[in-house]
Structures are given as structure tokens and as C-alpha cells.
Amino acid sequence: MAANTTPAGIDKEQAFGMAETEMEYRVELFNRLGQTCFNKCVDKRYKESELNMGENSCIDRCVSKYWQVNSMIGQMLSAGGRPPM
């Protein structure tokens, strides 16, 4: 028998809606991340079929910073939206 994993007071339809909204948010975040770092790091005139070392490093740093900032914002929102002092 499967365990009921929905929080108290939330029916399955609400839980499904919340999961769907979360998934849409994650997809949008991933797409924004990819587009932002691509525009910042990849030369507009493609010279090679693969990323060069400079582009690779830039993308690594860009993705890392993007996730750090996203995490910080999530923590701020969870704590009531107050910026750290």
C-alpha cells in the first residue's frame, strides 16, 4: 500500500497543481539559466563546433553564480523577504 505523502489539509488535486506549478518554475529557471549564460559566454559568430576552454570556464562560473543567487533569493523569501545585514 502506498503512503499518503500529501500534507494535511491539501487534497490530491491541490498537490498536483502545486507540483505542476513547481515544475513550470523549474523549467523556466533552467531555460533562463541556459539563455543567460549562453548569451554571456558564447561568441555570436561560431568559429568551432564545440565550446572552447574560455567559453567552458565562463559557462561554469555563470551557472555557479546563477544557482548561488537563486539559492540566496529563495532563502531570503523563506525568511520573510528581508535582505541579509
PyMOL commands that set and color helices and strands:
alter all, ss='L'
color gray80, all
select helices_A, chain A and resi 12-41+53-78
alter helices_A, ss='H'
color red, helices_A
deselect
rebuild
show_as cartoon
